[in-house]
Amino acid sequence: MRGSRRKLKAREPKVTLQIGKSGLSEGFLRELDRQLDEVGLVKVRFLRSARLLYEHKDQLLQDLLSKVRDAELVDFRGFTVTLYRSREKRRRKTLYRNST
């Protein structure tokens, strides 16, 4: 999917995950990874309680991107982030899981 088409598609889906007071917990990261594998395009909203954990929203975004593998940032508006994982990376990861 091209960059401009991806940005247009990023506006369509509703927020599927929210980061709250527990921050980037292991359970949240596991669910984000699962949704990226299944759907490919995921919207994440930072709730007010999560924003209080960081001085600036860029720090929260940087922390999120450092913990998520094989995903690229599509859009960042206000306190909502859209992440994308390509089909090739999803398929390769799925094949790896089945071979173990």
C-alpha positions as CSV (number, residue, x, y, z in Angstrom):
1,M,0.0,0.0,0.0
2,R,1.4,3.4,-0.9
3,G,2.0,6.2,1.6
4,S,-0.9,8.5,0.5
5,R,-3.4,5.7,0.2
6,R,-2.3,4.4,3.6
7,K,-2.9,7.8,5.2
8,L,-6.4,7.9,3.7
9,K,-7.2,4.4,4.9
10,A,-5.8,5.4,8.4
11,R,-8.7,7.8,8.8
12,E,-11.3,5.1,8.3
13,P,-11.0,2.7,11.2
14,K,-12.1,3.5,14.7
15,V,-9.7,3.4,17.7
16,T,-9.1,-0.2,18.5
17,L,-6.7,0.2,21.5
18,Q,-6.3,2.6,24.3
19,I,-3.3,3.2,26.5
20,G,-4.4,4.1,30.0
21,K,-2.8,4.4,33.5
22,S,-1.0,1.1,33.2
23,G,0.9,2.5,30.3
24,L,2.7,0.2,27.8
25,S,2.0,-3.0,29.8
26,E,2.9,-6.4,28.5
27,G,-0.7,-7.2,27.9
28,F,-1.2,-4.1,25.8
29,L,1.9,-4.8,23.7
30,R,0.8,-8.4,23.1
31,E,-2.7,-7.3,22.0
32,L,-1.2,-4.6,19.7
33,D,1.1,-7.2,18.1
34,R,-1.9,-9.6,17.6
35,Q,-4.0,-6.9,16.0
36,L,-1.2,-5.7,13.7
37,D,-0.7,-9.4,12.6
38,E,-4.4,-9.9,11.9
39,V,-5.5,-6.5,10.5
40,G,-2.4,-4.6,9.7
41,L,-3.7,-1.1,10.5
42,V,-4.3,-0.3,14.1
43,K,-5.4,3.0,15.8
44,V,-4.2,3.6,19.3
45,R,-5.4,6.5,21.6
46,F,-3.5,7.8,24.5
47,L,-5.9,8.4,27.4
48,R,-5.4,11.3,29.8
49,S,-4.1,9.0,32.5
50,A,-1.4,7.7,30.2
51,R,-0.4,11.2,29.2
52,L,0.3,12.0,32.9
53,L,3.0,9.4,32.9
54,Y,5.1,11.3,30.4
55,E,6.2,14.9,30.2
56,H,5.5,15.2,26.5
57,K,3.4,13.2,24.1
58,D,6.5,12.7,21.8
59,Q,8.1,10.7,24.6
60,L,5.1,8.4,24.8
61,L,5.1,7.9,21.1
62,Q,8.9,7.2,21.1
63,D,8.4,4.7,23.9
64,L,5.6,2.9,22.0
65,L,7.5,2.8,18.7
66,S,10.6,1.4,20.4
67,K,8.7,-1.5,21.8
68,V,6.7,-2.5,18.7
69,R,8.5,-4.6,16.0
70,D,7.9,-4.4,12.2
71,A,5.4,-1.5,12.4
72,E,5.6,1.9,10.9
73,L,3.9,5.1,11.9
74,V,1.3,6.2,9.5
75,D,-0.4,9.0,11.3
76,F,-0.1,10.9,14.5
77,R,-2.9,13.4,15.3
78,G,-3.4,14.8,18.7
79,F,-3.3,11.8,21.0
80,T,-4.2,9.2,18.4
81,V,-1.6,7.1,16.6
82,T,-2.1,4.9,13.6
83,L,0.4,2.0,13.1
84,Y,0.8,-0.3,10.0
85,R,2.4,-3.6,9.5
86,S,2.9,-4.8,5.9
87,R,1.6,-8.1,4.7
88,E,5.0,-9.5,4.0
89,K,6.1,-8.9,7.6
90,R,2.8,-10.3,8.9
91,R,3.1,-13.5,6.7
92,R,6.8,-14.0,7.6
93,K,6.0,-13.7,11.3
94,T,3.1,-16.2,11.0
95,L,5.3,-18.7,9.2
96,Y,7.9,-18.4,11.9
97,R,5.3,-19.1,14.6
98,N,4.0,-22.3,12.8
99,S,7.5,-23.7,12.4
100,T,8.2,-23.9,16.1
